[in-house]
Amino acid sequence: MTTFVVFGGSGFLGRRLVKRLISEGSTVHVAVRNPVQAQNVSYSPLSSDHIRIFYADVWEPASVRRVLAGADGVVNAVSAYVETTGATFESVHQEGAETIAYEAAASGVARLVLISDICADPQSGSPYIRARGRGELLARQAFPGAIIVRPSAMFGPGDALFDKFAALSRLMPVLPLVGGGQTRL
């Protein structure tokens, strides 16, 4: 049986990846900073034989190393669209990507998939896009065979954009326009 580790497995994309891997008969280790919160996520069909939730923080190499033990493949679906105290674009998308890739290579993991961004560019003026681009470079240096996936905007039930607007529309008589209506999404 194949074992995959999904970092960010409780997030919007991570949840869907976990469900898909389980449906294909894989064992999945969900690596998250908040295991209690992740246990409340629906991974139907949930089977204790096929899914385990682990604490892992991309800024703690030892925790990353522990969850990678015995894994055949790893997916880095960790993401931050807004910077917060301690979770900057650089720390999540550069340092985190490098840590996961380095530890995966050192652990002998056969496959690494890094979920990046369609516009990733290490020279970009946007801190988010620049961090994504630099994270790709660092991941490939640490794990030369890394597969980089560059999705466009992802949306659906539980997303970070349209669900917020739907909730606002139930509370407010009007909705604010992002960037005064000039922002292209």
HULIN-V804232 format. One record per run of one state. SS is the DSSP state (a for helix, b for strand, c for the rest). FROM is the first residue (numbers start at 0). TO is the last residue. If there is no record, write none. Layout:
# HULIN-V804232
SS | FROM | TO
SS | FROM | TO
This chain:
# HULIN-V804232
c | 0 | 1
b | 2 | 6
c | 7 | 10
a | 11 | 22
c | 23 | 25
b | 26 | 31
c | 32 | 33
a | 34 | 38
c | 39 | 49
b | 50 | 54
c | 55 | 59
a | 60 | 67
c | 68 | 71
b | 72 | 75
c | 76 | 82
b | 83 | 83
c | 84 | 85
b | 86 | 86
c | 87 | 87
a | 88 | 105
c | 106 | 109
b | 110 | 114
c | 115 | 125
a | 126 | 141
c | 142 | 145
b | 146 | 148
c | 149 | 160
a | 161 | 170
c | 171 | 176
a | 177 | 180
c | 181 | 184
